[in-house]
Amino acid sequence: MYQGSIKELHQQLINKERSAVEIAEEVLKHIETVEPKVKAFLSVTAESALNTAKQVDTKIASGESIGILEGIPLGVKDNMCTKGIKTTCASQILANFVPPYESTVTQKLKDAGVVLVGKTNLDEFAMGSSTENSGFQVTANPWDLARVPGGSSGGSAAAVAAGECVVALGSDTGGSIRQPASFCGVVGLKPTYGLVSRYGLVAYASSLDQIGPFSRTVEDSAILLNAIAGYDNYDSTSLKVDIPDYTQYLQPELKKGLKVGIITETFGEGLDSVVAETVQKAIALLESMGAEVKEISCPRFRYGLPVYYMIASSEASANLARYDAVKYGVREESEDLLNMYTNTRASGFGAEVKRRIMLGTYALSAGYYDAYYLKAQKVRTLIKQDFDNAFADVDVLVCPTAPSTAFKAGEKTDDPLSMYLSDLMTIPVNLAGLPGISIPCGFDSQGLPIGLQLISNVLREDVLFHVAHAYEQATQWHKKQPTI
């Protein structure tokens, strides 16, 4: 069900064609209808959503002007702390956790008057590529309910694709916004590392995690990034930079002389032929729009996957040590402290989380640190150098977002390595701290969406938005909606 873009809804509100309460009620009713099939939300915050909507309507009735995001329905991935609203990270170990504070991003959006309609499902602690690792439920892809929506932000991607909210927030550690955006046929942006505060985002891998928006259009992503980007005293990795109005870069035509680089290493073994063909057509369209296209080699790109699983698992091992049954979360009472720790963690964590904790603990242990973790960090530097060299020649890099379209639920659950390959194209971007965006660029023969990934240099979200919007305006892919 199409709800309209942010600007369309904003115009309807200020023209008094629809009230914020009417929009909220319509969205909540739609959630009620499709949620039994899609299962995108872990909790729906109907009461607070309607209260916020009423406040927006009161402002409009009294003649006050409203901001662009006031009254807009939003979903938030359930690994961002929301004061007074349960935040579970889709894990049994946090099944009863209600944060006493608000994350910076959700506070900013609250202040902007956004209507939070609920917290979305994810792979437990954001560890996964299909949202099948949730401790509570499996989310379905709105385009084909037998398939996965991608992960780990699958709930947010599915919610936007299914019209259960206008925009949503996700987090991206190795592709967890872009890959589900590709699978669900929506726009997904992973900003430059440090551009958006991570305060209140439950940590998975601290040097890689980044919050970003899901939307149906590039413009909506730019509007949402305007609201959440910026320096934060509470986040020591937050960047002190001026935040431009990203919507000013949304032009229907490409800038003259724009250089686009095709990452040669992303076209080869393991890439679905239909995905390759569709992405090549998208690149040809960019060329016909005036872009100067050339092939660019990033020779260490293929090492991204093993490097990521060393670094991310090591950081996860350290970050998840805090879940000790003492401070918060569930507790398995035992006869002594050690058994309380082990029993709680054994029952509270799922299989994938345990796998990554063990892998990370091993990589950080004495005798193995230099061989695994340190070596992975060195290769990470080389991957970053490849990108630096590439951006000396081109303005933006292009490649497929994912090696395939959405796979069937249960298809890869018994083969973790096959599942990990889903993030092959997206991981190097996180390792280098770069911004990347996935936009719809076509469909396969089964009607499943295919995503085009654009990557730019650090803090060059302006270039991403410019190219993504121009491509979007030249095509109709973003206007297609699943029927559920």
C-alpha positions as CSV (number, residue, x, y, z in Angstrom):
1,M,0.0,0.0,0.0
2,Y,1.6,3.3,-1.1
3,Q,1.5,6.0,1.6
4,G,3.2,8.8,-0.4
5,S,6.6,10.4,0.0
6,I,7.6,12.6,2.9
7,K,7.1,15.8,0.8
8,E,3.7,14.6,-0.5
9,L,2.5,13.8,3.0
10,H,3.9,17.1,4.3
11,Q,2.0,19.0,1.7
12,Q,-1.2,17.2,2.5
13,L,-0.8,18.0,6.1
14,I,-0.2,21.7,5.6
15,N,-3.0,21.9,3.1
16,K,-5.2,20.2,5.6
17,E,-6.2,17.5,3.1
18,R,-5.3,14.8,5.7
19,S,-4.6,15.0,9.4
20,A,-1.6,13.4,11.0
21,V,-4.0,11.2,13.0
22,E,-5.6,10.0,9.8
23,I,-2.2,9.1,8.3
24,A,-1.1,7.4,11.5
25,E,-4.4,5.4,11.8
26,E,-4.2,4.4,8.1
27,V,-0.6,3.1,8.6
28,L,-1.5,1.3,11.9
29,K,-4.5,-0.3,10.3
30,H,-2.3,-1.5,7.4
31,I,0.2,-2.9,9.8
32,E,-2.6,-4.8,11.5
33,T,-3.6,-6.2,8.1
34,V,-0.2,-7.3,6.7
35,E,1.8,-8.0,9.8
36,P,0.6,-11.6,10.3
37,K,2.2,-12.3,6.9
38,V,5.3,-10.1,6.9
39,K,6.2,-10.0,10.6
40,A,8.4,-6.9,10.2
41,F,7.7,-5.5,13.7
42,L,8.7,-6.8,17.1
43,S,6.5,-4.2,18.8
44,V,3.9,-1.7,17.5
45,T,3.7,1.6,19.4
46,A,0.1,2.5,18.4
47,E,-0.8,4.6,21.5
48,S,2.3,6.8,21.5
49,A,2.1,7.1,17.6
50,L,-1.4,8.5,17.8
51,N,-0.5,10.9,20.7
52,T,2.4,12.3,18.6
53,A,0.1,12.6,15.6
54,K,-2.5,14.5,17.7
55,Q,0.3,17.0,18.8
56,V,1.1,17.6,15.2
57,D,-2.5,18.2,14.3
58,T,-2.8,20.7,17.3
59,K,0.1,22.7,15.9
60,I,-1.4,22.8,12.5
61,A,-4.9,23.8,13.8
62,S,-3.3,26.7,15.8
63,G,-1.6,28.0,12.7
64,E,1.9,27.0,13.6
65,S,4.3,25.9,10.8
66,I,5.4,22.3,11.0
67,G,8.8,20.7,10.0
68,I,9.2,18.4,7.0
69,L,9.2,15.3,9.2
70,E,6.4,16.1,11.6
71,G,3.6,13.5,11.4
72,I,5.6,11.1,9.2
73,P,5.3,7.4,10.2
74,L,8.7,5.8,11.0
75,G,9.9,2.3,12.0
76,V,13.1,1.9,14.0
77,K,15.3,-1.2,14.1
78,D,15.0,-2.8,17.5
79,N,18.7,-2.3,18.4
80,M,18.3,1.4,19.0
81,C,17.4,2.4,22.5
82,T,14.0,4.0,22.9
83,K,13.2,5.3,26.4
84,G,10.3,3.5,27.9
85,I,9.9,1.3,24.9
86,K,11.2,-2.3,24.9
87,T,14.5,-2.7,23.0
88,T,15.4,-6.4,22.5
89,C,17.9,-6.6,19.7
90,A,15.7,-9.6,18.7
91,S,17.5,-11.6,21.5
92,Q,16.0,-13.6,24.3
93,I,18.7,-12.2,26.6
94,L,17.2,-8.7,26.3
95,A,13.6,-9.9,26.1
96,N,12.5,-7.7,29.0
97,F,14.9,-4.8,28.6
98,V,13.3,-1.3,28.6
99,P,16.0,1.4,28.2
100,P,16.0,4.3,30.7
101,Y,17.4,6.6,28.0
102,E,16.9,7.6,24.3
103,S,19.5,7.0,21.5
104,T,20.7,10.2,19.8
105,V,19.1,9.4,16.5
106,T,15.6,8.6,17.9
107,Q,15.8,11.7,20.2
108,K,16.6,13.8,17.1
109,L,13.6,12.3,15.2
110,K,11.4,12.7,18.3
111,D,12.3,16.4,18.4
112,A,11.5,16.6,14.6
113,G,8.0,15.3,15.3
114,V,8.3,11.9,13.6
115,V,5.5,9.4,14.4
116,L,7.2,6.2,15.7
117,V,4.9,3.3,14.8
118,G,7.1,0.5,16.1
119,K,10.4,-1.4,16.5
120,T,11.4,-3.6,13.7
121,N,12.7,-7.2,13.6
122,L,16.4,-8.0,12.9
123,D,18.9,-10.8,13.1
124,E,19.8,-11.2,16.8
125,F,22.3,-8.4,17.8
126,A,22.4,-7.5,14.0
127,M,24.4,-10.8,13.3
128,G,23.0,-12.2,10.1
129,S,22.0,-11.6,6.5
130,S,18.4,-12.9,6.4
131,T,16.6,-11.9,9.6
132,E,16.2,-15.6,10.2
133,N,18.5,-15.4,13.3
134,S,15.9,-13.3,15.3
135,G,15.1,-14.8,18.7
136,F,11.4,-14.1,18.2
137,Q,10.2,-14.4,14.6
138,V,11.2,-14.7,11.0
139,T,10.4,-11.7,8.7
140,A,9.1,-12.4,5.2
141,N,10.0,-10.6,2.0
142,P,6.9,-8.6,0.8
143,W,7.7,-9.5,-2.8
144,D,7.6,-13.2,-2.1
145,L,6.6,-14.3,1.4
146,A,8.5,-17.6,1.0
147,R,11.8,-15.6,0.7
148,V,13.9,-13.7,3.2
149,P,14.0,-9.8,3.3
150,G,17.8,-9.9,3.8
151,G,19.5,-8.8,7.0
152,S,20.2,-7.8,9.5
153,S,17.9,-4.9,9.1
154,G,15.3,-7.1,7.3
155,G,12.4,-5.8,9.4
156,S,13.0,-2.2,8.5
157,A,13.4,-3.0,4.8
158,A,10.3,-5.2,4.7
159,A,8.2,-2.6,6.6
160,V,9.1,0.2,4.1
161,A,8.5,-2.1,1.1
162,A,5.2,-3.3,2.5
163,G,4.0,0.3,3.2
164,E,3.9,-0.3,7.0
165,C,5.8,2.9,7.5
166,V,7.0,5.7,5.2
167,V,10.7,5.5,6.2
168,A,12.7,3.5,8.7
169,L,16.1,3.3,10.4
170,G,18.4,0.4,10.2
171,S,22.1,-0.2,11.1
172,D,24.8,-1.4,8.7
173,T,27.9,-3.3,10.0
174,G,28.7,-5.2,6.9
175,G,25.8,-4.4,4.5
176,S,22.9,-4.8,6.8
177,I,21.0,-1.8,5.3
178,R,22.1,-2.1,1.7
179,Q,21.6,-5.8,1.2
180,P,18.0,-6.0,2.6
181,A,17.3,-2.8,0.6
182,S,18.3,-4.7,-2.5
183,F,16.3,-7.8,-1.6
184,C,13.2,-5.7,-0.8
185,G,13.4,-3.2,-3.7
186,V,13.8,0.0,-1.6
187,V,16.5,2.6,-1.1
188,G,19.0,1.9,1.7
189,L,21.9,4.3,2.7
190,K,24.9,3.5,4.8
191,P,26.5,6.9,5.7
192,T,30.2,7.6,6.3
193,Y,31.4,6.1,9.5
194,G,30.9,8.7,12.3
195,L,28.5,11.0,10.3
196,V,25.5,9.7,12.4
197,S,25.9,9.2,16.2
198,R,26.0,5.6,17.5
199,Y,25.0,6.6,21.0
200,G,22.2,4.3,22.0
201,L,22.8,1.9,19.2
202,V,23.4,-1.5,20.9
203,A,27.0,-2.3,19.8
204,Y,27.8,-5.3,17.6
205,A,31.2,-4.3,16.0
206,S,32.0,-0.7,17.1
207,S,34.4,0.2,14.4
208,L,32.0,-0.9,11.7
209,D,28.4,-0.1,12.9
210,Q,26.6,2.8,11.3
211,I,22.9,3.9,11.4
212,G,21.2,4.9,8.2
213,P,17.8,5.3,6.5
214,F,15.5,3.1,4.4
215,S,13.0,4.8,2.1
216,R,11.1,4.4,-1.2
217,T,12.9,7.3,-2.8
218,V,16.3,8.8,-2.7
219,E,14.8,12.2,-1.7
220,D,13.3,10.7,1.4
221,S,16.7,9.2,2.4
222,A,18.3,12.6,2.0
223,I,15.6,14.3,4.1
224,L,16.0,11.6,6.9
225,L,19.8,11.9,6.8
226,N,19.5,15.7,7.2
227,A,17.7,15.0,10.5
228,I,20.0,12.4,12.0
229,A,23.5,13.4,10.8
230,G,25.8,15.5,12.9
231,Y,28.3,15.6,15.8
232,D,27.3,14.2,19.1
233,N,29.2,14.7,22.4
234,Y,28.0,11.3,23.6
235,D,29.8,9.5,20.7
236,S,33.6,9.7,20.7
237,T,33.7,8.5,17.1
238,S,31.3,11.2,15.9
239,L,32.7,13.5,13.3
240,K,32.8,17.3,13.8
241,V,31.8,18.3,10.3
242,D,29.3,20.8,8.8
243,I,26.1,19.0,7.7
244,P,24.8,20.3,4.3
245,D,21.2,20.1,3.2
246,Y,21.5,16.9,1.2
247,T,18.3,17.6,-0.8
248,Q,20.1,20.4,-2.6
249,Y,22.1,17.8,-4.6
250,L,19.0,16.1,-6.0
251,Q,19.1,17.1,-9.7
252,P,17.4,15.2,-12.5
253,E,20.5,15.3,-14.7
254,L,24.0,14.2,-14.0
255,K,26.7,16.8,-13.6
256,K,28.9,17.2,-16.7
257,G,32.2,15.2,-16.4
258,L,31.0,12.9,-13.7
259,K,33.3,9.8,-13.6
260,V,31.9,6.4,-12.7
261,G,34.1,3.4,-11.9
262,I,33.0,-0.2,-12.3
263,I,34.7,-2.4,-9.7
264,T,35.9,-5.2,-11.9
265,E,36.4,-7.6,-8.9
266,T,32.6,-7.6,-8.3
267,F,31.8,-9.1,-11.7
268,G,32.8,-12.7,-11.8
269,E,32.4,-16.0,-10.0
270,G,29.5,-16.2,-7.6
271,L,27.5,-13.4,-9.2
272,D,24.1,-14.4,-10.5
273,S,23.9,-13.8,-14.3
274,V,20.6,-12.0,-14.1
275,V,22.0,-9.6,-11.4
276,A,25.1,-9.0,-13.5
277,E,23.1,-8.3,-16.7
278,T,20.7,-6.0,-14.8
279,V,23.5,-4.0,-13.2
280,Q,25.3,-3.7,-16.5
281,K,22.2,-2.2,-18.0
282,A,22.0,0.3,-15.2
283,I,25.6,1.3,-15.8
284,A,24.9,1.7,-19.5
285,L,22.0,4.0,-18.6
286,L,24.3,6.1,-16.4
287,E,26.7,6.3,-19.4
288,S,23.9,7.4,-21.7
289,M,23.0,10.1,-19.2
290,G,26.5,11.6,-19.7
291,A,28.7,9.8,-17.1
292,E,32.2,8.9,-18.1
293,V,32.4,5.1,-17.3
294,K,35.6,3.2,-16.7
295,E,36.7,0.0,-15.1
296,I,38.5,0.3,-11.8
297,S,40.4,-2.5,-10.0
298,C,40.2,-2.9,-6.2
299,P,42.5,-5.9,-6.0
300,R,42.0,-6.5,-2.2
301,F,38.1,-6.2,-2.5
302,R,37.7,-10.0,-2.3
303,Y,39.6,-10.2,1.0
304,G,36.8,-8.1,2.6
305,L,34.8,-11.1,3.7
306,P,37.4,-13.0,5.8
307,V,38.8,-9.7,7.2
308,Y,35.3,-8.7,8.2
309,Y,34.5,-11.9,10.0
310,M,37.8,-11.7,12.0
311,I,37.3,-8.0,13.0
312,A,33.5,-8.0,13.5
313,S,33.6,-11.3,15.5
314,S,36.4,-10.0,17.7
315,E,34.6,-6.8,18.5
316,A,31.4,-8.7,19.1
317,S,33.2,-10.9,21.5
318,A,34.2,-7.9,23.6
319,N,30.9,-6.0,23.2
320,L,28.7,-8.9,24.2
321,A,30.7,-9.7,27.3
322,R,28.5,-7.2,29.1
323,Y,25.5,-9.5,29.0
324,D,26.4,-11.3,32.2
325,A,22.9,-11.6,33.9
326,V,23.9,-9.1,36.5
327,K,23.2,-5.6,35.2
328,Y,20.2,-6.0,32.9
329,G,18.4,-8.6,30.7
330,V,17.2,-12.0,31.7
331,R,18.9,-14.1,34.4
332,E,19.1,-17.9,34.8
333,E,19.4,-18.3,38.6
334,S,22.1,-20.8,39.6
335,E,24.0,-22.1,42.6
336,D,27.0,-19.9,41.9
337,L,28.1,-16.9,39.9
338,L,30.0,-18.8,37.1
339,N,27.0,-21.0,36.5
340,M,24.7,-18.0,36.4
341,Y,26.9,-16.5,33.7
342,T,27.1,-19.6,31.6
343,N,23.5,-20.7,31.9
344,T,22.2,-17.2,31.1
345,R,24.4,-16.8,28.1
346,A,23.7,-20.4,26.9
347,S,19.9,-19.9,27.0
348,G,19.8,-16.2,26.1
349,F,22.1,-16.1,23.0
350,G,21.1,-17.8,19.7
351,A,23.4,-20.1,17.6
352,E,24.8,-17.4,15.3
353,V,25.6,-15.0,18.2
354,K,27.4,-17.9,20.0
355,R,29.3,-18.8,16.8
356,R,30.6,-15.3,16.4
357,I,31.5,-14.8,20.1
358,M,33.6,-18.0,20.0
359,L,35.2,-17.1,16.7
360,G,36.1,-13.6,18.0
361,T,37.3,-14.9,21.4
362,Y,39.6,-17.4,19.6
363,A,41.0,-14.7,17.3
364,L,41.8,-12.4,20.2
365,S,43.3,-15.1,22.4
366,A,47.0,-15.2,23.3
367,G,49.1,-16.8,20.5
368,Y,46.4,-16.1,17.8
369,Y,46.0,-12.3,18.0
370,D,48.9,-11.6,15.6
371,A,48.0,-14.4,13.2
372,Y,44.3,-13.4,12.9
373,Y,43.1,-10.1,14.3
374,L,46.2,-8.1,13.7
375,K,46.6,-9.4,10.2
376,A,43.0,-8.7,9.4
377,Q,43.5,-5.1,10.5
378,K,46.5,-4.8,8.2
379,V,44.5,-6.1,5.2
380,R,41.7,-3.7,6.2
381,T,44.2,-0.8,5.7
382,L,45.1,-2.2,2.2
383,I,41.4,-2.4,1.3
384,K,41.1,1.3,2.3
385,Q,44.1,2.1,0.1
386,D,42.5,0.5,-2.9
387,F,39.5,2.7,-2.5
388,D,41.7,5.8,-2.0
389,N,43.4,5.0,-5.3
390,A,40.1,4.4,-7.0
391,F,38.7,7.8,-5.9
392,A,41.8,9.5,-7.3
393,D,40.4,8.5,-10.7
394,V,36.6,8.5,-10.3
395,D,33.8,10.3,-8.4
396,V,31.7,7.2,-7.6
397,L,32.1,3.5,-7.8
398,V,29.3,1.1,-8.9
399,C,28.7,-2.6,-8.4
400,P,25.8,-5.0,-7.6
401,T,24.5,-4.6,-4.0
402,A,24.2,-8.4,-3.5
403,P,25.4,-11.4,-5.5
404,S,21.8,-12.7,-6.0
405,T,18.1,-11.8,-5.4
406,A,16.4,-12.8,-2.2
407,F,16.8,-16.5,-1.4
408,K,14.2,-18.8,0.1
409,A,13.7,-18.9,3.9
410,G,15.7,-21.9,5.3
411,E,17.8,-22.3,2.1
412,K,21.1,-21.2,3.8
413,T,20.5,-21.7,7.5
414,D,22.5,-24.9,7.6
415,D,25.4,-23.3,5.6
416,P,26.8,-20.3,7.4
417,L,29.6,-19.7,4.8
418,S,27.1,-19.6,2.0
419,M,25.0,-17.1,4.1
420,Y,28.1,-14.9,4.7
421,L,28.7,-14.6,1.0
422,S,25.4,-12.6,0.8
423,D,27.5,-9.6,2.1
424,L,30.4,-10.0,-0.3
425,M,29.7,-6.8,-2.2
426,T,28.9,-4.6,0.8
427,I,31.5,-5.5,3.5
428,P,34.5,-3.6,2.0
429,V,32.6,-0.3,2.2
430,N,32.2,-0.7,6.0
431,L,35.9,-1.7,6.5
432,A,36.9,1.5,4.7
433,G,34.3,3.7,6.6
434,L,32.8,4.9,3.3
435,P,29.2,5.8,2.4
436,G,27.2,3.5,0.1
437,I,23.7,3.4,-1.2
438,S,21.6,0.7,-2.7
439,I,18.8,1.7,-5.2
440,P,16.4,-0.5,-7.1
441,C,17.6,-1.1,-10.7
442,G,15.4,-4.0,-12.0
443,F,13.7,-7.3,-11.3
444,D,14.5,-10.9,-12.2
445,S,12.2,-13.3,-14.0
446,Q,10.5,-14.2,-10.7
447,G,9.7,-10.6,-10.0
448,L,12.3,-10.2,-7.3
449,P,14.1,-6.8,-6.9
450,I,17.7,-6.2,-7.8
451,G,19.8,-3.5,-6.3
452,L,22.6,-1.2,-7.7
453,Q,25.2,-0.2,-5.2
454,L,26.9,3.2,-5.4
455,I,29.9,4.0,-3.3
456,S,31.6,7.4,-2.8
457,N,34.5,8.8,-0.9
458,V,34.4,9.7,2.8
459,L,31.8,12.4,3.5
460,R,30.7,12.5,-0.1
461,E,27.1,11.6,0.5
462,D,26.3,14.6,-1.8
463,V,27.8,12.6,-4.8
464,L,25.8,9.5,-3.8
465,F,22.5,11.4,-3.6
466,H,23.2,13.2,-6.9
467,V,23.9,10.1,-8.9
468,A,21.2,7.9,-7.2
469,H,18.5,10.5,-7.7
470,A,19.4,11.2,-11.3
471,Y,19.3,7.4,-12.0
472,E,16.0,7.1,-10.1
473,Q,14.4,9.9,-12.1
474,A,15.4,8.2,-15.4
475,T,13.7,4.9,-14.4
476,Q,10.5,3.7,-12.8
477,W,11.8,0.9,-10.6
478,H,11.2,2.7,-7.3
479,K,7.5,3.1,-8.2
480,K,6.8,-0.6,-8.2
481,Q,5.1,-1.9,-5.1
482,P,4.6,-5.5,-3.9
483,T,1.1,-6.8,-3.6
484,I,0.5,-8.5,-0.3
